[in-house]
Amino acid sequence: MNLEKEKLIEFYRDLDRSYFMDQYKEYAKEDAPLPIGYGQTISQPSLVLKMTLLLEIHKKCKVLEIGTGSGYQTALLAKFAKEVYTVERIEPLHEKAKERLINSGYKNIYYKLDDGSLGWEEHAPFNRIIVTAAATQIPDELVEQLATGGRMIIPVGPRYLQDLMLIRKDEEGKITEELIEKVRFVPLIGKYE
Ligand code: SAH
C-alpha cells in the first residue's frame, strides 16, 4: 500500500463522525448509514473511505463534491486534496456543514447552496468528482466538467439500489465506466432524479 493511502486510512480512523452529527451520536462508531435530518443520511464510514480511496486523491486535485450533507465526506476529501468545491441543496445542512468544517480549520473548501446535479461550471474542470446521492443516469454536465485524466465516483440507478460507478476520462477525453458494487443512496434531486 502506498504512503498516501496509509495516511488517508489513518486520518479516517481518527476522524470523529459524531462531530458531524446532531442526532444518533451514540451510534456514530457503528459502520452504518444514519439519519442526519431532512430525510437525508450520512453514509456508512467504510463506504465513505472506499469512495475516497477509489478517487485516488492527491494534493494537486481540485475536487467537486455533490451532496455536502453532514460534511463528513468533505473533511476526508479536503484533507488530501488541493481544493474541494462542495454543493448542497438543503440550506440547514449546508450551513451546519460549513460551520463544522470552518471550525475544524479547513481553508480549502468552497461551499455552495444550490442544485448540484448540473455541477459547478464556473470552477470546472475538476480532477475528481464525487456524487453522494443517486442519479438515474450519469449526468452529462458532470462528465463534461471532469478534467482529462480525471476520475468520478457516482451511484447510478433506480431508487432503492444503485450501481456505484467509477468513471475515468483519459488524456484523450475517452470515457470508461467501471462497476464497483451495489449501493443504496438517497436520490440526487433535479434533472437526473
Ligand atoms: N456526503 C454526505 C452524504 C449526505 S446524503 C455526508 O457525508 O454526510 C446526500 C446529500 O445530497 C443530502 O444532503 C442531499 O440533500 C444532497 N443532495 C441531493 N440532491 C442534491 C442536488 N441536486 N444538489 C446538491 N445536493 C443534493
Residues whose N, C-alpha, C, O or C-beta is under 5 A from the ligand:
A	BS01	SAH	Q40 T41 I42 S43 I66 G67 T68 G69 S70 G71 Y72 Q73 V87 E88 R89 I90 L93 D114 D115 G116 S117 T132 A133 P187 L188 I189 G190
